[in-house]
Amino acid sequence: MSDESGVVRLVLPVNDRDHVLGPESAAVTLVEYGNYECVYCRQLHPHIKELLGRAEGLRFVFRHFPIRQVHPHSARAAEAAEAAAAQGRFWEMHDLLFKQEGRLDDEHLARCAGKAGLDLRRYREEMAAGAYAEKIDRELVAATFVGKVSGTPTLYLNGVRRSDMRGLEGLLSAVEAAGATLRAGPGAWAKTLNRLRNLRLV
């Protein structure tokens, strides 16, 4: 929903049904609507991982937004992630799905489930029964018709939709400006040393 200034705000607040990394007390909350077949979500995923490793005071929320017309296996992949969540392994499955090469058909999803450490008998039974299909459909309808989400990835930073957070540096700058504290990244000391050398200070 947009206000008079044109800012688009997160309509559906973070709740106990969401998949969340980070403390509720975090100064900054980043919400992603994504799907596992979207190439842009796949490109974003390693940046989110590094962001979470470097930012203190950050909470990350992932919400499913499978677009069946474009990504035919995305809804099924979301169901697989929910099956993993039911066994306390959502984030393990989440990472594996984004790393999976090739199609996310049932065979490949089952392989990911095995790598994530799931009880495969339970997983296969629930997937065969479509145990999480209704949940995914409800989330998709809510995001589309209430949240006005139309594509992936859609990002909200502290409740405001953002389209300007390009790449890792854009994400780091945005969350720092919003109140998170950044730790130095890999190679940061070497870069500082090189700058000092260029200034002939060392």
WOPERA-V661129 format. One line per field, one symbol per residue. ss: DSSP state (2 for helix, 1 for strand, 0 for the rest). phi: phi as a letter, one per 20 degrees, with the letter a starting at -180 (. if undefined). burial: b if it has 9 or more other C-alpha atoms within 8 Angstrom, else e. A space follows every 50 residues. Layout:
# WOPERA-V661129
ss->???
phi->???
burial->???
This chain:
# WOPERA-V661129
ss->01000001100000000011100000011111110000222222222222 22221101111111000000000222222222222200022222222220 00000222222222200002222222222000222222222222220000 00011110011100002222222222220011000002222222222200 00
phi->.defenfedfeeffbfefecdoffegfccdddebbfefffffffgfffff gffddencddcdcfbfdffdcfdfffffffffffgfdmcgfffgffffef enfeffffffffffffnfffffgfffffemfdffffffffffffeeemfc bcfddcdlndfccdeemffffffffffepedeefegnfffffffffffem ec
burial->eeeeeebbbbeeeeeeebbeebeeebbbbbbbbbbbbbeebbebbebbeb bbebbbbbbbbbbbbbbbeebebbbbbbbbbbbbbebebbeebbebbbeb eeebbeebbbebbbebebebeebbebbeebbbbeebeebbbbbbebbebe ebbbbbbeebbbeeeeebebbbebbbebbbebeeeeeeeeeebeebbeee ee
